[in-house]
Amino acid sequence: MPDPVRDHGDIVACVTRHLQPEAEARWDAFVDGAPQATFFHRVAWRGIIEQVLGHRCHYLYAERDGAITGVLPLAEVRSRLFGHSLISTPLCVYGGIVARDADSEAQLTRAAAALADELRVDYLELRDRELRHADWPVKDLYVGFRKAIEPDHEKNMLAIPRKQRAMVRKGIALGLEARHGGSVEEFYRVYAESVRNLGTPVLSRKYYQRLQQTFGDDCEVTVVTHQGQPVAAVMSFYFRDEVHPYYGGSVALGRHLAANDFMYWSVMQRAVERGARLFDFGRSKQDTGSYHFKKHWGFEPQPLPYAYHLVRADAVPNISPTNRKYSLFIKAWQHLPLPAAVVPIIANGLRVYFTILIGDTWGLEYATGLDHMIFGWQFFGTVLVALLLGGWFFRDPLVAREQPAANDDKPAAARMLVGPVVVALLIAGPAWAAGLASPAAPVQAVYLVAPTVTVWDGPQTTASDWQPAFNGAAGQVEAAYRRPGGTEVVELFHAVYTGKPRSGHTLITYGNRPYDPARAQVLSSASQSIKLADGRSLDVEELRLSGAEGSRLVWYWYCVDRRCTRSPMVTKLLQARSVLGGDDTQSSVWALSVPVGYGGIDQARADLRALALALPASGAEPTSGHREHAPSGSSP
């Protein structure tokens, strides 16, 4: 423990304060001169933690006679998964109190505990490098690895144990090259894949960019390449005469090239050139892979006694990948393609955007209900295909362990195509969306005449109370036909919708149906298979209605650009395909109806089947315009 500061034999009391912007320079001056301080005590971390990570910071310092005598960086972390905590310092291996004397340390300890109690956090965590709070619970999960390095490269090489030294030499022999001063973009591509393989989500690229922008030359990226391709990368921090290779990893191929070993050796060489005399390998959990890797380099583990003041928690938390509670999440993340981390977020934003766009352009009925479901499934399918393609391009290569894989230009070429394709989609997507959102042409009336049916008498004017309800049609026609010698009149209804579906001009929508519910009710429904004049078979929907005039049988079906179906969903899909393809689509509904007379339902079906077979199978498309007569509507 530091000795208390005395003035003429009396202890001069200190006070604790919350850091204000005007005191930041004094804070850093104290940190620079305090032997116990670390890179992670620098005040710039406050801006990164608050502005990039979104955690509220509480930086406390002790002051005596206007001079800072101790500092304690704290950040309040709220997480649905990990709870509510006060940590010194999150994302940093070191933290805790740095004080010039025992009184300052005691005052900061009391202030931190009081703040934790006031905030009602689960716990306060101080990431000390030395045991400083013997009466607090301590977690011994982590150990640190720090070692002095020599100014001579050869001595540092010989200080590495023989087996690990052989791995470094292997990387050298395989032609690995290290480049210092790399970009965050190069680093992030390698590091994101590396931590994904370990089962850990990667932080946003913005975080690492902010680190480099904030700390400048004290934050350096080293990229290791093999035949021009990045296989490993590390972001190192420099503080006084120390180097911290902090965020590092390699791609799958790099493991077979000893890329990590070569990378850390290159950082050690670079640190010597920059005047560093201490190599800090960071922390590791005891008895893990990284723990043994660092020991093989000749580093000895040093306990990191992180101390805890429990507020609402009952025990020291175990927020670690070694916790079985998180094992399922880790295994799932390890097998997740890298694009999957980003694509669902972007896709969900686009889904919301296009739903609003559709509702604003075509009407709320298109943004909800059946339409919403169909467009949603289409969008889901597109996103799924994009996700699978992205995962294929960025999949881990299968490399034999005996020897490094030969350079294969095909995966590289495939990856090179991803960028141009994404750019093209970003350019074409808004233009395509703008085309979909462009105002539809005004609905022009389409005048239809009832077709002449061979052998049947008609067309005649309808006289029954059967009245289909299809609102917003560009044109419609109703007619009655009687078969020679027949007793019942068969009625026909045909309505046409042209152009892009929009509000008030939609074939499949709530309220459109082949009967008027105010005049009839449905007794039963079924499907029937019929043949048309051109030999095509078609399934139609059958309704049996009951109304004031008795029982009636109705057959109906939909057509979109001469493709016909009984299914409203299939009709929507056909319409959507035409709209997305930019085609000038035409949709229509055909309905036939006959009373169920003395011949019963079988005779009624025979009458409907006979008229359907006799209807013309071809004819001109409906014509828009103001003409007295126009050809009949789209053929069934």
Sequence and secondary structure as in RCSB ss.txt:
>XXXX:A:sequence
MPDPVRDHGDIVACVTRHLQPEAEARWDAFVDGAPQATFFHRVAWRGIIEQVLGHRCHYLYAERDGAITGVLPLA
EVRSRLFGHSLISTPLCVYGGIVARDADSEAQLTRAAAALADELRVDYLELRDRELRHADWPVKDLYVGFRKAIE
PDHEKNMLAIPRKQRAMVRKGIALGLEARHGGSVEEFYRVYAESVRNLGTPVLSRKYYQRLQQTFGDDCEVTVVT
HQGQPVAAVMSFYFRDEVHPYYGGSVALGRHLAANDFMYWSVMQRAVERGARLFDFGRSKQDTGSYHFKKHWGFE
PQPLPYAYHLVRADAVPNISPTNRKYSLFIKAWQHLPLPAAVVPIIANGLRVYFTILIGDTWGLEYATGLDHMIF
GWQFFGTVLVALLLGGWFFRDPLVAREQPAANDDKPAAARMLVGPVVVALLIAGPAWAAGLASPAAPVQAVYLVA
PTVTVWDGPQTTASDWQPAFNGAAGQVEAAYRRPGGTEVVELFHAVYTGKPRSGHTLITYGNRPYDPARAQVLSS
ASQSIKLADGRSLDVEELRLSGAEGSRLVWYWYCVDRRCTRSPMVTKLLQARSVLGGDDTQSSVWALSVPVGYGG
IDQARADLRALALALPASGAEPTSGHREHAPSGSSP
>XXXX:A:secstr
     EETTEE   EEEE  GGGHHHHHHHHHH TT  GGGSTHHHHHHHHTS  EE  EEEEETTEEEEEE  E
EEEETTTEEEEEE TT S  S EESSHHHHHHHHHHHHHHHHHHT SEEEE  SS   TTS EE  EEEEEEE  
S HHHHHHHS HHHHHHHHHHHHTT EEEES  HHHHHHHHHHHHHHTT     HHHHHHHHHHHGGGEEEEEEE
ETTEEEEEEEEEEETTEEEEEEEEE HHHHHTTHHHHHHHHHHHHHHHTT  EEEEEEEETTSHHHHHHHHTT  
EEE  EEEEESS SS    STTSGGGHHHHHHHHTS GGGGTHHHHHHHHHHHHHHHHHHHH HHHHSHHHHHHH
HHHHHHHHHHHHHHHHHHT      SSS     HHHHHHHHHHHHHHHHHHHHHHHHHHHHHS       B    
   TTSEEEE   SS   B TT SEEEEEEEE TT SSEEEEEEEEEESS BTTB SSSTT BSS TTTEEEEEE
EEEEEE TTS EEEEEEEEEEETTEEEEEEEEEEETTEEES HHHHHHHHHHHHHTT   EEEEEEEEEE  TTH
HHHHHHHHHHHHHHS S      BSS S        
